[in-house]
């Protein structure tokens, strides 16, 4: 087998010597662990591409400054940013939006107001 054929086999199938095979990590398969700002130990693992798409949509619809918006309104506007096909490939939109919003709050990108420890933020805005 030529050197080029071996490289093609490796890149295509992830075949390595010894009979083992591994698939190279694809962007589609990369995950992110989402946390909750309430300090609970339960984390949720999302595909990175879903997190990135939803984060981008949240930042797009959320106004700059002190204004912010109610969480139900945020959810509605974020869902409107996606086609029906995109929504189908992401999955249960409300669950994903909630999870991404909580991770963004935990990482300091968003904040809830007025401050509360409710499971869902009643209102969110960009962090100062």
C-alpha positions as CSV (number, residue, x, y, z in Angstrom):
1,X,0.0,0.0,0.0
2,X,1.4,3.4,-0.9
3,X,2.0,6.1,1.7
4,X,-0.7,8.3,0.2
5,X,-3.3,5.4,0.5
6,X,-2.4,4.8,4.1
7,X,-2.8,8.5,4.9
8,X,-6.1,8.6,3.1
9,X,-7.3,5.5,5.0
10,X,-6.2,7.1,8.3
11,X,-8.0,10.4,7.6
12,X,-11.1,8.7,6.3
13,X,-11.5,5.9,8.8
14,X,-9.2,6.9,11.7
15,X,-7.4,3.6,11.3
16,X,-4.2,3.2,13.3
17,X,-1.8,0.3,13.5
18,X,-2.5,-2.6,15.7
19,X,-6.1,-3.1,14.5
20,X,-7.5,-0.3,16.7
21,X,-9.7,2.4,15.1
22,X,-10.7,5.7,16.4
23,X,-12.7,8.4,14.8
24,X,-11.0,11.8,14.7
25,X,-12.9,14.4,16.7
26,X,-15.3,16.2,14.4
27,X,-16.5,19.7,15.2
28,X,-20.0,18.3,15.3
29,X,-19.1,15.9,18.1
30,X,-17.4,18.4,20.4
31,X,-19.3,19.0,23.6
32,X,-19.5,21.6,26.3
33,X,-20.5,21.2,30.0
34,X,-23.1,23.7,31.0
35,X,-23.4,24.7,34.7
36,X,-26.0,26.3,36.8
37,X,-25.4,29.5,38.8
38,X,-27.3,28.1,41.8
39,X,-24.2,26.0,42.5
40,X,-26.0,22.7,41.9
41,X,-23.6,19.9,41.0
42,X,-25.8,18.7,38.1
43,X,-24.3,19.8,34.8
44,X,-25.7,19.3,31.4
45,X,-23.5,18.3,28.4
46,X,-24.4,19.9,25.1
47,X,-23.0,19.6,21.6
48,X,-20.7,22.6,21.2
49,X,-22.3,23.6,17.9
50,X,-25.8,23.8,19.6
51,X,-24.4,25.9,22.4
52,X,-22.6,28.3,20.0
53,X,-25.7,28.8,17.8
54,X,-28.0,29.4,20.8
55,X,-25.5,31.7,22.6
56,X,-25.1,33.7,19.4
57,X,-28.9,34.0,19.0
58,X,-29.3,35.0,22.7
59,X,-26.7,37.8,22.4
60,X,-28.4,38.9,19.1
61,X,-31.9,39.4,20.6
62,X,-30.8,40.6,24.1
63,X,-30.5,44.4,24.1
64,X,-27.3,46.1,25.3
65,X,-27.4,48.0,28.6
66,X,-29.6,47.9,31.7
67,X,-32.8,47.0,29.8
68,X,-32.7,43.2,29.5
69,X,-35.9,41.3,29.0
70,X,-38.2,38.7,30.6
71,X,-37.0,35.2,30.2
72,X,-40.2,34.0,28.4
73,X,-39.8,36.9,25.9
74,X,-36.1,36.0,25.4
75,X,-37.1,32.4,24.7
76,X,-39.7,33.4,22.2
77,X,-37.3,35.8,20.3
78,X,-34.5,33.2,20.3
79,X,-36.8,30.5,18.8
80,X,-37.8,33.0,16.1
81,X,-34.2,33.3,15.0
82,X,-34.1,29.7,13.9
83,X,-35.8,28.0,10.9
84,X,-38.1,25.0,11.5
85,X,-35.3,22.8,10.2
86,X,-32.7,24.3,12.5
87,X,-35.1,23.8,15.5
88,X,-35.6,20.2,14.5
89,X,-31.8,19.6,14.4
90,X,-31.2,21.3,17.8
91,X,-34.0,19.6,19.6
92,X,-36.3,20.9,22.5
93,X,-35.6,24.6,22.0
94,X,-36.9,25.8,25.4
95,X,-34.7,23.3,27.3
96,X,-31.6,24.2,25.3
97,X,-32.3,28.0,25.7
98,X,-32.7,27.6,29.4
99,X,-29.5,25.5,29.7
100,X,-27.4,27.9,27.6
101,X,-28.8,31.0,29.4
102,X,-27.9,29.5,32.8
103,X,-24.3,28.7,31.6
104,X,-24.0,32.2,30.3
105,X,-25.1,33.5,33.7
106,X,-22.6,31.2,35.4
107,X,-19.8,32.4,33.2
108,X,-20.6,36.1,33.8
109,X,-22.0,37.0,30.4
110,X,-25.6,37.4,31.6
111,X,-27.2,38.4,34.9
112,X,-30.6,38.0,36.3
113,X,-32.6,40.9,37.7
114,X,-33.9,41.5,40.2
115,X,-31.4,39.1,41.9
116,X,-33.2,35.9,42.7
117,X,-32.4,32.2,43.4
118,X,-35.4,31.0,41.4
119,X,-34.5,28.0,39.1
120,X,-35.2,30.1,36.0
121,X,-34.2,33.8,35.8
122,X,-37.4,35.9,35.6
123,X,-35.4,38.6,33.7
124,X,-32.0,38.5,32.1
125,X,-29.6,41.2,30.8
126,X,-26.1,41.4,29.6
127,X,-23.6,41.5,32.5
128,X,-22.0,44.8,33.2
